[in-house]
C-alpha cells in the first residue's frame, strides 16, 4: 500500500495510491484482452463518419490480412471501402449507411474486393 499525505489549507488529505494502481493494472489488462480479440476475430471492425462519405475513423488491424490493404490506407482514403463493395452488395450497403445518422449505429454485412481482385 502506498500512502501519500498532504496538507492543503490546513486540511490533511490522505491518498491510497494502491487502489489507483490496481485499477490502472486492471484497465491495462482489459485493453490487452480487447486488442487480442480485435487481432484474432475473423471479421474486420471499424468506426465510420456518421454522414458524408462515411469514411473510416478507426479500422481493426486485421483488415490487411483480409483485404491486402493496410488500415492506414482505409483511413487516408475515405472512398476506398465503398469502391471495393461487391457489385451485388453496393446499393444495399450504401442504403444501410445512409440510415446511420438517424439510428446512430450500424451492423451490416457485405462482400468486398481484395487488393488482388478476389471477393471476401
C-alpha positions in Angstrom: 0.0 0.0 0.0 1.3 3.4 -0.9 0.1 6.3 1.2 0.6 9.9 0.4 -0.3 12.5 3.0 -0.6 16.2 2.0 -1.6 19.2 3.9 -3.7 21.7 1.9 -5.0 24.8 3.6 -4.8 23.2 7.0 -6.7 20.0 5.8 -5.0 16.7 5.9 -5.5 14.8 2.7 -4.9 11.0 2.5 -4.4 9.2 -0.7 -4.3 5.4 -1.0 -2.4 5.0 -4.3 -2.6 1.2 -4.2 -6.3 1.2 -5.2 -5.5 3.6 -8.2 -2.6 1.4 -9.3 -4.8 -1.7 -9.1 -7.5 -0.1 -11.2 -4.8 1.1 -13.7 -3.5 -2.5 -14.0 -7.0 -3.9 -14.5 -7.6 -1.3 -17.2 -4.3 -2.2 -19.0 -5.2 -5.9 -18.8 -8.7 -5.2 -20.3 -7.1 -3.2 -23.1 -4.8 -6.1 -23.8 -7.7 -8.5 -24.0 -9.6 -6.2 -26.3 -6.6 -5.9 -28.6 -6.2 -9.7 -28.7 -9.8 -10.1 -29.7 -9.6 -7.4 -32.4 -6.5 -9.0 -33.8 -7.8 -12.6 -33.9 -11.5 -12.5 -34.8 -12.1 -13.4 -38.4 -14.0 -10.2 -39.1 -13.0 -6.6 -39.6 -14.4 -3.9 -37.3 -14.3 -0.2 -37.9 -15.8 3.1 -36.9 -17.0 5.4 -39.7 -18.0 9.0 -40.0 -21.8 9.2 -39.4 -22.5 11.0 -42.6 -21.0 12.3 -45.8 -18.6 9.8 -47.3 -18.8 7.5 -44.2 -15.0 7.3 -44.3 -13.3 5.2 -41.7 -12.2 6.8 -38.4 -10.7 3.6 -37.0 -10.2 0.2 -38.6 -9.1 -3.0 -36.9 -5.6 -4.1 -37.8 -6.7 -7.4 -39.2 -8.1 -5.7 -42.3 -4.8 -6.1 -44.0 -4.8 -9.9 -43.7 -8.3 -10.0 -45.2 -8.1 -7.3 -47.9 -4.4 -6.7 -48.6 -4.9 -3.0 -47.8 -3.5 -1.5 -44.6 -5.7 0.1 -42.1 -3.8 3.3 -42.7 -4.8 3.2 -46.4 -8.5 3.0 -45.4 -8.1 5.9 -43.0 -6.2 8.0 -45.6 -8.7 7.3 -48.5 -12.3 7.6 -47.2 -13.7 6.3 -50.5 -11.6 3.1 -50.6 -14.1 0.9 -48.7 -17.1 1.9 -50.9 -15.2 1.4 -54.1 -14.4 -2.2 -53.0 -18.0 -3.3 -52.4 -19.1 -6.3 -54.4 -21.5 -5.0 -57.2 -24.4 -7.1 -55.7 -23.9 -5.6 -52.3 -23.1 -2.0 -53.2 -26.6 -0.4 -53.3 -27.9 -2.2 -50.2 -24.8 -1.5 -48.2 -24.8 2.2 -49.1 -28.6 2.4 -48.2 -27.8 0.9 -44.8 -25.0 3.5 -44.3 -27.5 6.3 -45.2 -29.5 5.3 -42.1 -26.6 5.8 -39.8 -27.2 9.5 -38.9 -30.8 8.7 -37.7 -30.1 5.4 -36.0 -26.6 6.2 -34.6 -25.3 2.7 -35.1 -25.0 0.2 -37.9 -24.3 -3.5 -38.2 -24.3 -4.9 -41.7 -22.5 -7.4 -43.8 -21.3 -7.1 -47.3 -18.6 -8.6 -49.6 -15.6 -6.5 -50.6 -12.8 -6.9 -53.1 -9.3 -7.6 -52.0 -6.2 -5.8 -53.4 -5.8 -8.8 -55.8 -9.3 -8.7 -57.1 -10.9 -11.6 -55.2 -14.0 -11.1 -53.1 -14.3 -11.8 -49.4 
